[in-house]
Amino acid sequence: MKKRFFQIALLLILPVILTWGLWTSSAAALTKEQSLLGEAWRIVNLAYVDDSFNHQNWWFKRQKLMKKPLKTREETYSTIQEMLASLEDPFTRLLKPQQYRNLQVDTSGELTGVGLQIALDSQTGELIVISPLEGSPAETAGIQSGDRVVKIDGHPTTEFSLDEAANRMRGAVGSSVVLTILKESSDQPQDIKIIRAQIEINPVYAKLKSNPETGPIGYIRLSQFNANATTEVSQAVKSFEEQGAIGYVLDLRNNPGGLLQAGVEIGRLWLDEGTIVYTVNRQRILGSFSAEGPAITNAPLVVLTNQGTASASEILAGALQDNGRALLVGEKTFGKGLIQSLFDLSDGSGLAVTVAKYETPNHKDINKLGIIPDFLVEQDPILPNEITTETDKQYQTAVELLTSQVVLANAA
């Protein structure tokens, strides 16, 4: 069975090597639908992070579901979804063929839809916004991190899986969708009509900011960890170094994550040595990714975080904080510390399976807890054009810290 590894609001780990065991002697008698169900069961059986399978007999689960009269592919999909739901893990889920293709398109750098990174609240089943993509119709409509998506075109989102909800928000350019949004500051949901658009994902925005007191500061805003992110961050830092940057602000606010490898590689840009992240699988075996040095720069660094900083962003922020390479400024991060891999099924669908969890270099498990910055600075909602202005209190705090660090260094 081939395996491919991709990411969008989800975090992936390097390939998991699977050794498939022998199937039952009655395998030849299985129908096509039973065989597909069996494929899904075996993947979870061998790869899922919790070998208690949410404290249930996983073999008995298979035997029970195999007795169902599966006559259509949709019935099989529903049965697989029922099986996965018993794990009570919203990140382990079935991706139907179109959903699987959409997920692969998301990692290519562009998508069509409203531009929301979303997650399921495992306790309430509600759809929560991690962050809107920069420049997307959702951002223009005023949807923010922490908002709840109550309905999509009048249908309660509690009826959908994460991928079904995402699929309903996708659509042809120029078509519309009505999202019913409940904001954290309100008790009454509101309907927002959004026109879908083609969204190009440019993961890095970089600008050299003048500072008359100490010299220029390199500002890098990273919105997603896709395949291009490492190269773009590296090019920005090299350019700023040539222009005499005295320090850097790395903005990870509302960055929902992306490719694990991109997070690791960007961590290596800033670190000479040290662990970047630990991974822990179902056998409680500890793996790790480390810096290989030398760092691209040793200039002072401040990282900005908020509640929309999730997954690979938290890996990077935790690595820089625990290794003493950067100070974190802003708000507590989202708290997603589980790692998913994607596995092909034979009919073109796929499974996203939680295969491990990650810990920061100081062995902090941040799942559902988040990372607490060194300097807690609350920020009222600001418009995109207000980022890095006087209204942006978190950025201004970062600049003050960089300035004081440079002044102290020069004095020494």
C-alpha positions in Angstrom: 0.0 0.0 0.0 1.4 3.3 -1.0 1.6 6.1 1.5 1.6 9.8 0.8 2.1 12.5 3.3 0.5 15.9 3.0 -0.9 18.7 5.3 -3.5 21.8 5.5 -4.9 22.7 8.9 -3.3 19.1 9.8 0.3 18.2 11.0 2.2 15.3 9.4 5.1 13.2 10.5 7.7 11.6 8.3 6.7 8.2 6.7 5.7 5.5 9.1 7.1 2.2 8.1 4.3 -0.4 8.2 4.7 -4.2 8.1 1.5 -5.7 7.0 0.5 -9.0 8.7 -1.3 -11.9 7.1 -5.0 -11.4 6.6 -7.6 -14.0 7.6 -8.0 -17.2 5.7 -11.4 -16.1 4.6 -10.0 -13.0 2.8 -10.8 -14.3 -0.6 -14.5 -14.5 0.3 -14.7 -10.8 1.3 -16.7 -8.5 -0.9 -15.2 -5.3 -2.3 -16.9 -3.3 0.3 -15.7 -5.6 3.1 -12.2 -5.5 1.7 -12.2 -1.7 1.8 -13.4 -1.7 5.4 -10.7 -4.2 6.2 -8.1 -2.0 4.7 -9.1 0.9 6.9 -9.3 -1.3 10.0 -5.7 -2.6 9.4 -4.2 0.8 8.9 -5.6 2.0 12.3 -4.7 -1.3 13.9 -1.1 -0.9 13.0 -0.6 2.9 13.1 -2.9 4.5 15.6 -1.1 6.2 18.5 -3.3 4.7 21.2 -2.9 1.0 21.3 -5.9 0.7 23.6 -8.0 2.2 20.8 -9.9 4.4 23.2 -10.2 1.4 25.7 -12.1 -0.9 23.3 -11.5 -4.3 21.7 -10.5 -3.3 18.2 -10.6 -6.8 16.8 -14.2 -7.2 18.1 -15.0 -3.8 16.5 -13.9 -5.2 13.1 -15.8 -8.5 13.6 -19.0 -6.6 14.4 -18.8 -4.2 11.5 -17.9 -6.9 9.0 -21.3 -8.5 9.6 -23.0 -5.4 8.2 -24.6 -5.9 4.7 -22.5 -3.4 2.9 -24.2 -3.0 -0.5 -22.9 0.4 -1.7 -19.7 2.4 -1.3 -21.5 5.1 0.7 -22.6 2.5 3.1 -19.0 1.4 3.5 -17.8 4.9 4.0 -20.4 5.4 6.7 -19.3 2.2 8.4 -15.6 3.3 8.3 -16.6 6.7 9.7 -18.6 4.9 12.5 -15.5 2.8 13.3 -13.2 5.8 13.4 -15.7 7.8 15.5 -15.4 5.2 18.2 -11.8 6.4 18.8 -13.2 9.8 19.8 -10.4 11.5 17.9 -11.6 14.2 15.5 -8.2 14.2 13.7 -8.4 10.5 12.7 -10.9 10.4 9.9 -11.9 9.2 6.5 -11.2 11.3 3.4 -13.4 10.4 0.5 -11.8 10.6 -2.9 -12.7 14.2 -3.6 -11.8 15.3 -0.1 -8.5 13.5 -0.5 -7.7 15.3 -3.7 -8.7 18.6 -2.2 -6.3 18.1 0.6 -3.5 17.5 -1.8 -4.4 20.7 -3.7 -4.3 22.7 -0.5 -0.6 21.8 0.0 0.2 23.0 -3.6 0.0 26.6 -2.7 -3.5 27.6 -3.8 -7.1 26.7 -3.2 -10.7 27.7 -4.1 -13.1 28.6 -1.3 -13.5 31.0 1.6 -10.0 30.6 3.1 -10.6 29.3 6.6 -8.4 27.0 8.7 -10.7 25.1 11.0 -10.7 22.5 13.7 -13.3 20.5 15.6 -13.8 21.0 19.3 -13.6 17.4 20.5 -15.7 18.1 23.6 -18.6 20.1 22.0 -18.4 18.9 18.4 -18.4 22.5 17.3 -16.4 23.9 14.4 -13.9 26.5 15.6 -11.8 28.8 13.4 -8.1 28.5 13.9 -7.5 31.4 11.5 -8.6 32.9 8.2 -6.0 32.9 5.5 -4.4 36.3 4.7 -6.3 38.1 2.0 -9.0 35.5 1.8 -12.8 36.2 1.5 -13.2 35.0 5.1 -10.7 37.5 6.4 -12.3 40.3 4.4 -15.7 39.3 5.9 -14.3 39.8 9.4 -14.1 36.2 10.6 -11.4 35.8 13.2 -9.5 33.2 15.2 -11.7 31.7 17.9 -15.0 32.3 16.1 -17.4 29.3 15.9 -19.0 28.2 12.6 -22.5 27.2 13.7 -24.0 26.5 10.3 -23.0 26.3 6.7 -25.8 27.2 4.3 -28.3 26.6 7.1 -27.0 23.2 8.0 -25.6 22.7 11.6 -21.9 22.0 11.5 -22.3 19.4 14.3 -23.7 17.2 11.6 -20.4 17.2 9.6 -17.0 15.8 10.0 -14.1 18.2 9.7 -13.5 17.4 6.0 -17.2 17.5 5.2 -17.4 21.0 6.6 -14.3 22.1 4.7 -15.7 20.6 1.5 -18.9 22.5 1.9 -17.0 25.8 2.2 -15.1 25.0 -1.0 -16.7 25.7 -4.4 -16.4 27.4 -7.7 -15.0 30.9 -7.9 -17.8 33.5 -7.7 -20.3 31.1 -6.0 -21.5 32.0 -2.5 -21.9 30.3 0.8 -23.6 31.5 4.0 -21.7 30.9 7.2 -23.5 31.3 10.5 -20.8 32.7 12.9 -20.8 32.9 16.6 -18.1 35.3 17.9 -16.5 35.0 21.3 -17.8 38.4 22.3 -21.4 37.7 21.3 -24.3 35.5 22.4 -26.1 35.8 19.0 -24.8 34.1 15.8 -24.9 36.1 12.6 -25.2 35.0 9.0 -22.3 36.1 6.8 -22.6 35.6 3.0 -19.2 35.0 1.5 -18.2 34.9 -2.2 -15.7 32.1 -2.9 -12.5 33.0 -4.6 -9.2 31.6 -5.8 -6.8 31.9 -2.9 -3.1 31.9 -3.5 -1.1 31.0 -0.4 2.0 33.1 -0.1 3.4 31.8 3.1 6.0 34.5 3.8 5.7 38.3 4.0 9.0 40.0 4.8 10.0 43.6 5.2 13.0 45.4 6.7 11.7 47.9 9.3 13.8 51.0 10.0 14.7 51.7 13.6 16.6 55.0 14.3 17.7 53.9 17.8 19.5 50.7 16.9 19.3 49.9 13.2 16.9 48.0 10.9 14.8 45.1 12.2 13.8 42.2 9.9 10.1 41.5 10.1 8.9 38.1 8.8 5.3 37.0 8.9 4.8 33.3 8.3 1.2 32.3 7.5 1.6 28.6 6.8 4.2 25.9 6.6 4.0 24.7 3.1 6.6 23.3 0.7 7.9 26.8 -0.2 8.1 28.3 3.3 11.7 27.3 4.3 13.2 28.7 1.1 11.3 31.9 1.4 12.2 32.5 5.0 15.9 31.7 4.3 16.0 34.1 1.4 14.4 36.9 3.5 16.9 36.4 6.3 19.9 36.4 4.0 18.7 39.6 2.3 18.1 41.3 5.7 21.6 40.2 6.9 23.1 41.9 3.9 21.2 45.0 4.7 22.5 45.1 8.3 19.5 43.8 10.3 20.2 44.0 14.0 17.4 41.6 15.0 14.2 39.8 13.9 10.5 39.6 14.6 9.1 36.2 13.5 5.3 36.6 13.4 3.5 33.2 13.8 0.1 34.7 14.7 -2.8 33.0 13.1 -0.5 30.4 11.5 -2.4 27.1 11.7 0.6 24.9 10.9 1.3 22.8 7.8 4.1 20.4 7.0 6.1 19.1 9.9 9.3 19.0 7.9 8.9 22.7 7.0 8.6 23.6 10.7 11.7 21.5 11.5 13.8 23.1 8.7 12.8 26.6 9.6 13.8 25.8 13.2 17.2 24.8 11.9 17.6 28.2 10.2 17.7 29.8 13.6 19.5 27.2 15.7 23.1 26.1 15.8 22.3 23.0 17.8 19.7 21.5 20.1 16.5 19.4 19.8 13.7 21.0 17.8 10.9 18.5 18.7 10.4 15.1 20.2 7.8 12.6 18.8 6.2 9.8 20.8 4.5 6.9 19.1 2.2 4.2 20.4 5.1 2.1 21.7 6.2 5.1 23.8 9.3 5.3 21.7 10.9 8.7 21.6 12.1 10.1 18.3 13.5 13.6 17.7 14.5 16.2 15.1 17.5 18.3 15.9 19.3 21.3 14.6 22.3 20.6 12.4 24.0 24.1 12.4 25.2 26.5 11.7 22.3 28.9 12.1 21.7 31.4 9.3 21.9 34.2 11.8 22.6 34.7 15.5 20.9 38.0 15.7 18.3 38.5 18.5 14.9 37.0 17.7 11.4 37.6 19.1 8.5 35.4 18.1 4.8 36.6 18.1 2.1 34.1 19.0 -1.7 34.1 19.6 -4.5 31.5 19.9 -4.4 31.0 16.1 -0.7 29.7 16.4 -1.1 26.0 16.0 0.5 22.7 15.2 3.8 23.2 13.3 3.8 26.8 14.5 3.8 25.5 18.1 6.7 23.2 17.3 8.7 26.1 16.0 7.8 28.4 18.8 8.5 25.8 21.4 11.8 24.9 19.9 13.0 28.5 19.9 11.7 29.2 23.4 13.1 26.0 25.0 16.5 26.4 23.4 16.7 30.0 24.6 17.0 31.2 21.1 14.0 33.5 21.1 11.6 35.3 23.4 7.9 34.7 22.8 5.5 37.6 22.9 1.7 37.6 22.6 -1.0 35.1 23.7 -1.1 31.4 24.6 -1.1 29.2 21.5 -3.9 26.9 20.2 -2.6 23.6 21.7 -2.5 20.9 18.9 0.2 18.4 19.7 -1.0 15.4 17.8 0.6 14.2 14.6 -1.4 12.7 11.6 -0.2 10.7 8.6 -2.2 10.2 5.5 -2.7 6.7 4.1 -4.1 5.8 0.6 -7.0 3.4 0.4 -7.4 1.3 -2.8 -10.4 3.2 -4.2 -8.8 6.6 -4.2 -9.9 7.7 -0.7 -7.6 8.0 2.3 -7.3 8.0 6.0 -5.8 10.6 8.2 -4.6 8.8 11.3 -3.1 10.2 14.5 0.2 8.3 14.7 2.1 10.1 17.4 2.2 13.2 19.6 4.9 15.7 19.9 6.7 17.3 22.8 8.9 20.5 23.0 12.6 20.1 23.7 11.9 20.5 27.4 9.3 17.6 27.1 6.3 19.9 27.4 3.1 18.2 26.1 1.2 21.2 24.6 -1.9 19.3 23.3 -5.0 21.2 24.5 -2.7 23.2 26.7 -0.8 25.4 24.3 2.5 27.3 24.8 2.6 30.2 27.1 4.7 33.1 25.8 7.5 34.7 27.9 5.6 38.1 27.7 1.8 37.9 27.7 0.4 40.7 25.7 -3.3 40.7 24.9 -4.2 42.2 21.6 -7.6 43.6 20.5 -8.6 42.6 17.0 -6.8 44.7 14.4 -7.2 45.0 10.7 -4.5 43.5 8.3 -3.2 47.0 7.5 -2.7 47.7 11.2 -0.2 44.9 11.7 3.2 46.3 12.8 1.7 49.7 13.4 1.3 51.5 16.7 -2.0 49.7 17.1 -0.2 46.4 17.1 0.8 46.1 20.8 2.4 42.7 20.4 4.7 43.9 17.6 5.6 47.0 19.5 6.5 45.0 22.6 8.7 42.8 20.4 10.5 45.9 19.0 11.1 47.2 22.5 12.6 43.9 23.6 14.9 43.8 20.6 16.0 47.3 21.1 16.8 46.7 24.8 18.7 43.5 23.9 20.8 45.3 21.3 21.5 48.3 23.6 22.7 45.9 26.4 24.9 43.9 23.9 26.5 47.1 22.6 27.1 48.4 26.2 28.9 45.1 27.1 
